[in-house]
Amino acid sequence: MSLIVQKYGGTSVGTVERIEAVAKKVAASYQEGNQLVVAVSAMSGETNRLIGLANEISSDANLREMDVLVSTGEQVTIALLCMALQKLGIDALSYTGSQVRILTDNAHGKARIREIDNHRLQGALKAGKVVVVAGFQGVDEEGNITTLGRGGSDTTAVALAAALKADECQIYTDVDGVYTTDPRLVSDARRLDKITFEEMLEMASQGSKILQIRSVEFAGKYSVPLRVLSSFEEGPGTLISLEEDDQMEKPLVSGIAFNRDEAKLTIRGIPDQPGVAYKVLGAISEANIEIDVIVQNVAKDNSASITFTVNKTDLSQAEELLGEIAKDLGALEVDSDKRIAKVSIVGVGMRSHAGVAAKMFEALSDEGINIQLITTSEIKITVVIEERYLELAVRALHSVFELSASDSEST
C-alpha cells in the first residue's frame, strides 16, 4: 500500500463533468490499494470571478477579507469532488485548510506554510477514507483564513506530502509531463521520463510554466518525489526527484526554458566606487521589484554602467525609481527595452562537460542572433536576446543539443 498525494488544478476541475472524471481517476488509484489525499484548486475561472466581485465594491479591498472571499472557490470544489467520489461508492471526506490546520504566517494573499497538523488526516486515512483538501489556503495563529498566492495549490499538495511522508506527490495538469521545451514552439519536443529538482527549479525560474517555483523548492527541501501527469490522458508523466539519471553519459542539456515577460533597464555614467551598485539595485529591491539578470561594466574613464532585468509589469515603477537614482548619482543616461526575451539551457550534465557555452553561442551566432546579456549557474546558461528572435533561438538550441524525440530514438 502506498500513500499518495494527488493535486488537480483549475482546468482539471473546471466543470462538473471534469470533476466526475477526476473522481474516477481517484477511485481507480484507491481501488488499487493506495491511501489517497487529494488537493484541489478552485474551478477554472472561479478565483478571477471572485476577485472581480471584490473589485466591483473596492479596488483596494482589505486583504484579510479578500482571503475569506477567494478561499471559497476551493471549498466548492472539495465538496463537489467528495460527492462525485461518494457516488462511485468511495468513502471520502472534505477538509478546508483551517480544518486540517495548515498553519501559515499572517501575510494575507501570499502566506507561507509553517506547519501542518496531520493527526486528523492520518485518522481519516487509517479509517480507509479518501481525504480531499482545499488547496491554496491555510489559517494563521489567530484563526484567520489565509491564502498562499500564485501556485498555492501545488504548494499545498507538496506540503501535505511532506507532512504525511507520502511515497509520491502527483501533480495533475493539462500536460502529460515536463518537456524538453514548450511543444507549442517545437513540435518535436520530447517528454522527459525523469528530471532532478535542481533542473526543474532552474527551468521553472527561467519561464517554464509547468510547476510553480515555491512547490519545487518545497519538494526539494523535504525530498518529496513529484510526478507531473495529465488529467486528460493516461501516461507515466515525468518524475522529479533528488536522484540524477544513472546513465553513464548524462545528456549535456535536459531542457530549454524561455521567458517573454521581462524588460531591460540600463543606467550609464555612474561613479565606479563601492556602494554604487547597492544604491541602484537596493532601491529597486526595496520597492518589492524582483531583479533577475544583472551585469555591471566599467569604462576606461572609470565610469560604470549597470544593466538588469525586471518583470514587464514592474517596468514603469522601476523606470521612475531609476530616474530618481540617476539624478542623485549624476548618471549620464537611463534607458529601457521591453522587446527582449530570455532563453536558458538547463542540465546537470553541464557539470562534467566543457564547451557547452561555446556550443550555445555558436548556434545563436549561426542564426544571426546577437546576445545582449549572459548569466550562468552550475547547471544553467541564460542569454537575453531580442524578442523577435526567441522562437528561432529555441528551435536552433533544441536542434544543436539533440533534444527532439527523433534524436532520442536514434541514440
Summary of the structure (lengths in Angstrom):
residues: 411
radius of gyration: 23.5
end to end distance: 37.0
largest distance: 78.3
contacts: 1403
relative contact order: 0.10
helix: 39%
strand: 27%
